[in-house]
Amino acid sequence: MASPLPPSGLLDRIGLWIIGAIAVFAMVLLFLPSLVVLIISFDTRRYVSFPPEGFTFDWYRQVFQHEAVVEGMLNSLQVGVTVTLLCILLGVPTALVCARGAFRGVGALSVFVMIPHMVPGIVLGIAVLFAGAYVKVGPSITLQSVSITVYVLAVMVRTVTSRLQRLDPQLDEAAANLGATPFQTLRSVTLPLLMPAILAGAVFTFVEGFDNISVAIFTHGFHQRPLPVELITLVTQTNTPLVAAVSGVQIVLAVGALWVISRTIGLDKVSQ
Protein backbone atom coordinates (compact mmCIF):
# COMPACT_ATOMS: atom_id res chain seq x y z
CA MET A 1 0.00 0.00 0.00
CA ALA A 2 1.45 3.38 -1.01
CA SER A 3 2.33 5.78 1.77
CA PRO A 4 0.05 8.83 1.99
CA LEU A 5 1.34 12.05 0.47
CA PRO A 6 2.24 14.88 2.85
CA PRO A 7 -0.42 17.58 3.18
CA SER A 8 -0.35 20.35 0.61
CA GLY A 9 0.35 22.94 3.30
CA LEU A 10 3.59 21.17 4.21
CA LEU A 11 4.63 20.96 0.57
CA ASP A 12 3.99 24.70 0.16
CA ARG A 13 6.15 25.50 3.19
CA ILE A 14 8.96 23.27 1.92
CA GLY A 15 8.79 24.93 -1.48
CA LEU A 16 8.91 28.40 0.07
CA TRP A 17 11.92 27.41 2.19
CA ILE A 18 13.74 26.10 -0.88
CA ILE A 19 12.98 29.26 -2.88
CA GLY A 20 14.09 31.41 0.07
CA ALA A 21 17.35 29.47 0.42
CA ILE A 22 18.09 29.88 -3.31
CA ALA A 23 17.35 33.62 -3.07
CA VAL A 24 19.68 34.02 -0.08
CA PHE A 25 22.41 32.06 -1.87
CA ALA A 26 22.01 34.31 -4.95
CA MET A 27 22.26 37.44 -2.79
CA VAL A 28 25.45 36.10 -1.17
CA LEU A 29 26.98 35.46 -4.60
CA LEU A 30 26.09 39.02 -5.66
CA PHE A 31 27.29 40.93 -2.59
CA LEU A 32 30.07 38.83 -1.07
CA PRO A 33 32.75 39.63 -3.72
CA SER A 34 32.10 43.38 -3.41
CA LEU A 35 32.14 43.15 0.38
CA VAL A 36 35.48 41.31 0.34
CA VAL A 37 36.98 43.94 -1.98
CA LEU A 38 35.80 46.74 0.33
CA ILE A 39 37.30 45.02 3.39
CA ILE A 40 40.64 44.45 1.64
CA SER A 41 40.80 48.11 0.59
CA PHE A 42 41.19 49.15 4.26
CA ASP A 43 44.02 46.70 5.04
CA THR A 44 47.25 48.11 6.49
CA ARG A 45 49.47 45.57 4.71
CA ARG A 46 51.13 46.41 1.40
CA TYR A 47 49.88 43.29 -0.33
CA VAL A 48 46.42 41.86 -0.99
CA SER A 49 45.33 39.35 1.62
CA PHE A 50 42.23 38.38 3.54
CA PRO A 51 41.29 38.87 6.31
CA PRO A 52 43.00 42.24 6.89
CA GLU A 53 45.38 42.88 9.79
CA GLY A 54 44.45 46.52 10.41
CA PHE A 55 42.35 49.45 9.28
CA THR A 56 43.51 52.49 7.29
CA PHE A 57 42.28 55.04 4.76
CA ASP A 58 45.74 55.44 3.23
CA TRP A 59 44.92 53.46 0.09
CA TYR A 60 41.96 55.71 -0.68
CA ARG A 61 44.17 58.72 -0.19
CA GLN A 62 46.64 57.25 -2.65
CA VAL A 63 43.89 56.68 -5.20
CA PHE A 64 43.40 60.43 -5.60
CA GLN A 65 47.16 61.02 -5.54
CA HIS A 66 47.83 58.52 -8.33
CA GLU A 67 48.00 60.60 -11.49
CA ALA A 68 47.20 57.76 -13.91
CA VAL A 69 44.19 56.61 -11.84
CA VAL A 70 42.77 60.13 -11.57
CA GLU A 71 43.22 60.66 -15.30
CA GLY A 72 41.53 57.31 -15.96
CA MET A 73 38.60 58.35 -13.75
CA LEU A 74 38.22 61.61 -15.64
CA ASN A 75 38.37 59.81 -18.99
CA SER A 76 35.78 57.27 -17.85
CA LEU A 77 33.59 60.07 -16.50
CA GLN A 78 33.74 61.85 -19.85
CA VAL A 79 32.87 58.63 -21.69
CA GLY A 80 30.05 57.82 -19.26
CA VAL A 81 28.43 61.25 -19.64
CA THR A 82 28.79 61.17 -23.43
CA VAL A 83 27.31 57.68 -23.67
CA THR A 84 24.41 58.68 -21.44
CA LEU A 85 23.58 61.77 -23.50
CA LEU A 86 23.82 59.87 -26.78
CA CYS A 87 21.63 57.06 -25.47
CA ILE A 88 18.98 59.56 -24.33
CA LEU A 89 19.04 61.50 -27.60
CA LEU A 90 18.91 58.35 -29.74
CA GLY A 91 17.18 55.85 -27.48
CA VAL A 92 14.07 57.78 -26.43
CA PRO A 93 12.93 58.61 -30.02
CA THR A 94 13.73 55.03 -31.08
CA ALA A 95 11.64 53.69 -28.21
CA LEU A 96 8.75 55.95 -29.20
CA VAL A 97 8.91 54.59 -32.75
CA CYS A 98 9.17 50.97 -31.58
CA ALA A 99 6.26 51.31 -29.15
CA ARG A 100 3.95 53.67 -31.05
CA GLY A 101 5.02 53.16 -34.65
CA ALA A 102 2.30 51.98 -37.03
CA PHE A 103 4.37 51.22 -40.13
CA ARG A 104 5.53 47.97 -41.65
CA GLY A 105 8.92 46.91 -40.27
CA VAL A 106 8.59 48.29 -36.74
CA GLY A 107 9.14 44.78 -35.39
CA ALA A 108 12.31 44.42 -37.46
CA LEU A 109 13.51 47.76 -36.09
CA SER A 110 13.06 46.53 -32.52
CA VAL A 111 15.11 43.42 -33.30
CA PHE A 112 17.76 45.45 -35.11
CA VAL A 113 18.24 47.69 -32.07
CA MET A 114 18.84 44.64 -29.86
CA ILE A 115 21.44 42.98 -32.11
CA PRO A 116 24.53 45.01 -31.01
CA HIS A 117 23.78 44.26 -27.36
CA MET A 118 23.58 40.54 -28.10
CA VAL A 119 26.95 40.51 -29.88
CA PRO A 120 29.97 39.89 -27.59
CA GLY A 121 31.60 43.17 -26.63
CA ILE A 122 34.98 42.03 -27.91
CA VAL A 123 33.54 41.41 -31.38
CA LEU A 124 31.77 44.77 -31.40
CA GLY A 125 34.91 46.56 -30.20
CA ILE A 126 37.00 45.10 -33.03
CA ALA A 127 34.27 45.90 -35.56
CA VAL A 128 34.03 49.54 -34.45
CA LEU A 129 37.84 49.80 -34.45
CA PHE A 130 37.99 48.66 -38.08
CA ALA A 131 35.04 50.88 -39.04
CA GLY A 132 36.73 53.86 -37.38
CA ALA A 133 39.92 53.19 -39.30
CA TYR A 134 37.91 53.11 -42.54
CA VAL A 135 36.60 56.65 -41.90
CA LYS A 136 39.97 57.73 -40.44
CA VAL A 137 38.84 57.97 -36.80
CA GLY A 138 41.48 56.41 -34.60
CA PRO A 139 41.17 55.04 -31.06
CA SER A 140 40.07 57.91 -28.83
CA ILE A 141 37.45 58.96 -26.31
CA THR A 142 35.16 59.79 -29.23
CA LEU A 143 35.45 56.33 -30.80
CA GLN A 144 35.13 54.69 -27.39
CA SER A 145 31.98 56.68 -26.59
CA VAL A 146 30.39 55.82 -29.94
CA SER A 147 31.24 52.12 -29.63
CA ILE A 148 29.82 51.81 -26.10
CA THR A 149 26.72 53.76 -27.17
CA VAL A 150 26.12 51.24 -29.94
CA TYR A 151 26.60 48.45 -27.40
CA VAL A 152 24.22 49.74 -24.69
CA LEU A 153 21.66 51.72 -26.69
CA ALA A 154 19.32 48.72 -26.46
CA VAL A 155 19.20 49.13 -22.66
CA MET A 156 17.72 52.61 -22.97
CA VAL A 157 15.38 51.58 -25.76
CA ARG A 158 14.02 48.54 -23.92
CA THR A 159 13.65 50.42 -20.64
CA VAL A 160 11.68 53.28 -22.21
CA THR A 161 9.69 50.95 -24.48
CA SER A 162 8.61 48.87 -21.49
CA ARG A 163 7.34 52.02 -19.78
CA LEU A 164 5.57 53.21 -22.93
CA GLN A 165 3.73 49.92 -23.28
CA ARG A 166 2.30 50.41 -19.79
CA LEU A 167 1.00 53.90 -20.45
CA ASP A 168 -2.70 54.26 -21.19
CA PRO A 169 -3.07 55.36 -24.86
CA GLN A 170 -6.25 57.20 -23.88
CA LEU A 171 -4.04 59.86 -22.26
CA ASP A 172 -2.91 60.95 -25.73
CA GLU A 173 -6.49 60.94 -26.95
CA ALA A 174 -7.58 63.07 -23.98
CA ALA A 175 -4.81 65.57 -24.68
CA ALA A 176 -5.83 65.73 -28.35
CA ASN A 177 -9.47 66.28 -27.38
CA LEU A 178 -8.35 69.22 -25.24
CA GLY A 179 -6.68 70.80 -28.26
CA ALA A 180 -3.05 69.75 -27.71
CA THR A 181 -0.89 69.14 -30.75
CA PRO A 182 1.11 65.88 -30.98
CA PHE A 183 4.28 67.75 -29.95
CA GLN A 184 2.53 69.36 -26.98
CA THR A 185 1.22 65.95 -25.92
CA LEU A 186 4.71 64.50 -26.16
CA ARG A 187 6.23 67.38 -24.19
CA SER A 188 3.57 67.80 -21.50
CA VAL A 189 2.13 64.28 -21.09
CA THR A 190 4.31 61.50 -22.47
CA LEU A 191 7.82 62.66 -21.55
CA PRO A 192 6.98 63.49 -17.88
CA LEU A 193 5.47 60.02 -17.51
CA LEU A 194 8.58 58.52 -19.10
CA MET A 195 11.04 60.30 -16.79
CA PRO A 196 11.43 57.37 -14.33
CA ALA A 197 12.31 55.03 -17.20
CA ILE A 198 14.61 57.60 -18.83
CA LEU A 199 16.43 58.19 -15.54
CA ALA A 200 16.78 54.45 -14.95
CA GLY A 201 18.15 53.96 -18.45
CA ALA A 202 20.50 56.92 -17.95
CA VAL A 203 21.93 55.39 -14.77
CA PHE A 204 22.42 51.99 -16.42
CA THR A 205 24.06 53.44 -19.53
CA PHE A 206 26.31 55.74 -17.49
CA VAL A 207 27.54 52.86 -15.35
CA GLU A 208 28.16 50.79 -18.46
CA GLY A 209 29.99 53.66 -20.15
CA PHE A 210 32.08 54.27 -17.04
CA ASP A 211 32.97 50.62 -16.37
CA ASN A 212 32.94 48.94 -19.78
CA ILE A 213 36.09 46.99 -20.60
CA SER A 214 35.18 44.53 -23.38
CA VAL A 215 34.51 47.29 -25.93
CA ALA A 216 36.74 50.01 -24.48
CA ILE A 217 39.91 47.92 -24.55
CA PHE A 218 39.89 48.07 -28.37
CA THR A 219 38.69 51.63 -28.93
CA HIS A 220 40.32 53.77 -26.20
CA GLY A 221 43.11 56.15 -27.02
CA PHE A 222 46.63 55.21 -25.96
CA HIS A 223 46.98 58.40 -23.91
CA GLN A 224 43.28 58.43 -22.91
CA ARG A 225 42.95 55.16 -21.05
CA PRO A 226 39.68 54.72 -19.14
CA LEU A 227 39.65 53.53 -15.56
CA PRO A 228 38.94 49.82 -16.29
CA VAL A 229 41.95 49.63 -18.61
CA GLU A 230 44.03 51.49 -16.03
CA LEU A 231 42.99 48.91 -13.44
CA ILE A 232 44.30 46.10 -15.64
CA THR A 233 47.64 47.91 -15.80
CA LEU A 234 47.65 48.35 -12.01
CA VAL A 235 46.97 44.66 -11.44
CA THR A 236 49.95 43.70 -13.58
CA GLN A 237 52.26 46.24 -11.89
CA THR A 238 51.32 46.09 -8.22
CA ASN A 239 49.89 43.73 -5.61
CA THR A 240 48.86 46.41 -3.12
CA PRO A 241 45.28 47.09 -1.92
CA LEU A 242 45.34 50.20 -4.14
CA VAL A 243 43.41 48.25 -6.77
CA ALA A 244 40.81 47.29 -4.14
CA ALA A 245 40.52 50.94 -3.11
CA VAL A 246 39.85 52.00 -6.72
CA SER A 247 37.20 49.29 -6.92
CA GLY A 248 35.76 50.58 -3.63
CA VAL A 249 35.39 54.05 -5.14
CA GLN A 250 33.47 52.57 -8.06
CA ILE A 251 31.20 50.62 -5.69
CA VAL A 252 30.48 53.78 -3.72
CA LEU A 253 29.62 55.66 -6.93
CA ALA A 254 27.19 52.92 -7.97
CA VAL A 255 25.53 52.88 -4.55
CA GLY A 256 25.39 56.68 -4.63
CA ALA A 257 23.59 56.62 -7.98
CA LEU A 258 20.96 54.25 -6.56
CA TRP A 259 20.61 56.46 -3.48
CA VAL A 260 19.98 59.53 -5.66
CA ILE A 261 17.25 57.65 -7.55
CA SER A 262 15.65 56.44 -4.33
CA ARG A 263 15.61 59.97 -2.89
CA THR A 264 14.24 61.60 -6.05
CA ILE A 265 11.72 59.38 -7.85
CA GLY A 266 11.94 56.20 -5.76
CA LEU A 267 13.33 52.81 -6.70
CA ASP A 268 9.82 51.36 -6.89
CA LYS A 269 8.87 53.78 -9.70
CA VAL A 270 11.98 52.96 -11.77
CA SER A 271 10.63 49.50 -12.55
CA GLN A 272 7.17 50.77 -13.45
N, C-alpha and C positions, 0 to 999 in steps of 0.2 A: 504494500500500500504506500503510495507516494506521501511524503511528508507535506504538511500544509504550508502554503506560502506565507511569509511574514505579512503582517497587515500593511496596507498601503501607506498609512501614516509613518510607519517605521522606514519604509523604502524612501519616502519623500525626505525624511530627515537625513538618511544616509546619503542621498543624492546631493542635498544641500551642503552637507559637510565636505563631500568630495569636491564640489564646485568651489567652496570657500577655500579649501586647502590649495587647489590649483591656482586660484586668484592670489593667495598670499605668496605662493612660490613664484608666480610671475612678477609680483611687486618686488620681491627680494632680488630677482634677476635684474630688474630695471634699476633699482636704487643702490644696491650694494656696491657695484663698481664705482659709481660716482662718490659714494660715501667714503670708500677706501682711499680714493684719490685725494679727497679733501683732507682726510686725516694725515696722509703722508705729507701733504703740502705744509704742515705745521711742524714737521720733525726737525730736531736740532742737528741731526747727523748730516754729513755732506754726501750721503749716498742714499739711494732709495731702498727702504726696508720697511717691513711691517711686522709688529706694531711699532710705533715711534717711541723714542726714548725720552723726548722732552717736547716742549711747546715753544714756538717762536713765530714771529711775523716777518723775520728777516727775508725769507724767500719771496714773499709778496713785495717787500720793499725792493728787492733786486729785480723783480719783474719790470717795474717802471723805471729802473735805472739801466736796463739792458736795451741798448740802442736798437738792435735788430728786432727785438720783440716788440718794442713800442712802434717801430716803423711798420712791422707786420700787422699790428692791431689797427693802425691808421689805414693801411691799405685794405684790410678786410672790412673795416667800417665803411670806407668809400665804396667798395664793391657791394656790400650789403645794402646800403642806401640806394645805390643805382639800380640794383636788381629789384628792390622793392618798388621803386617808382615806375620802372619799366613794366613790371608785372601788373601794377594797378592800371597804368595807361593802356596796356594791351589786353589784360585779362578781363577787366570788367566789361568793356564793349563786346569781347568775344563771348563771354558768358551770357550777355543779353541776347546775342544772336542765337546762341545754342539753345537757350531756354525759350525764347519768344519768337524765334525765326519761323516763318511759314513758307519757306521756299524748298525746292527739291535739293537735297544734298546736305541739309542741316545735320543729319545723323552722321554723314561722312566727315563733316567738319569737326564734330565732337570727337570722333575717333582719331582724326588727324592731330588734334591738339594733344591727345594723350600719348601719341607714339613716342615723342622725344623722352618723356618721363619713364617709359617702359624700357628704353634702350639703356644698356649699362653706361654709367658715366664715363668710363674710360673710352669706350667707343665714340661717344658723343664728343668728348674732349679732343680726340684725334681728328675727328671729322671737321670740327670747327677750326682746328689749327690749320688743316689743309685748305679749308675754304678761305680762311683769313689770308693765307699765303697767296691764294689765287687772286684776291682783290688787293694784295699788297698791304695787309694789315697784320703786323707782327704781334707776337705775344706781348700783352700789355694789360693794364687794368681795364681798358675798353673792351678788348677781346674776351677777357675773363668775365666781365659783367654780361656781355651779350651771350656767351656760351652758357652761363649759369641761368640766365633768364630763359633761354630756350629749354633748359633742363627742367626748371621748376614752374614754368608758366601754367602747366596743367593743374598745379596745386591751387593757384588763385582761381582759375576757371572753374574747377570742380567745386570749390568752396562756395563761390558766388552763385553758381548754377543751382547747387543744392538749396540755397536760401531762396532763390527766385522761384523754384518749383513749389515751395511752401507758401508763397504769397498768394493771396486771394486775387484772381484776375479781375474781380468786380471792383477792386479799388481803382484800377485804371478807368473802368467804365464810369464810375462815380465821378472821378475827376473830369472826364470828358463831358459828362452831363452838366457839370458846373461851369463849363466853358474853358477849361484848361487845354492848352495845346499839348501835343505829345512831348515836346521838350519841357514844358512846365510840369507835366506829370512826372517825367523822369527826374527832374531836379527837385521837386517838392514832395513827391510821394515815394517813388521807387528807391532812389539813392539813399534817403534817410533810413528806410527800412533795411537796406542792404549794408549799412555801416558796420554792424557786428561781424558779418561775414567778410567784408573788405578788410577790417582790422585784423581778424583772425588770419586771413590769407597773407596780409602784410607781415605779421609776426613770423609766420612759417617761412615765407620767402626770404625775409631778412636773415633769419637764423641759418637758412640753407646757404644764402649768399656769403654770410660771414664765415661759416664753418666748412663749406664744401672743399673736398680734396680731390675727388675722383676726376672732376672736370678741370678744376683750377690747376692741377699739377702739370697739365699740358698747355695751358693758355696764359699763365701768369708771366709777367715780364721778369727778366733776370734780376733787375734792380728794383722790382716792385713785388717782392714775394709776399703773399698773404700769410696770415698767422698760421694756418694749418701746415703750410709748406715749411714755415720757419720752425714749427714744432718738430717736424721730421728731422731737420738739420740739428736741432738741439739734442734730440734723442741719440743721434749718432756721435755727437761731440761731448756730451756730458751725461753723468749718471746721478746728478744732484736732484733734490726735490724741486728745483726751479721749474722743471717741466710740469710737475704736479701743481705748482702754484699758478702757472699759466692756465692750466685746465680748470683750476678752481675759479679763476676770474671769469672764464667762459660760462661755468656753471652758474655763478652768481648773476651774470648778465641774463641768462635764460630764465632763471627764477624771477629776476626783476621784471622782465617783460611780462611774464604771467601775472605778477603782482599788479602791474599797471593795468592790465586788462581787467583783472578782478575788481580793482578799485574804480574803474571808469564805467564799463558796460556790464561787467559781471561774466564770470566764466560760464555760467549756465546759458547765457544768451548767445555766446559764441557758437555753440553747437546747434542753435535753432535755425 
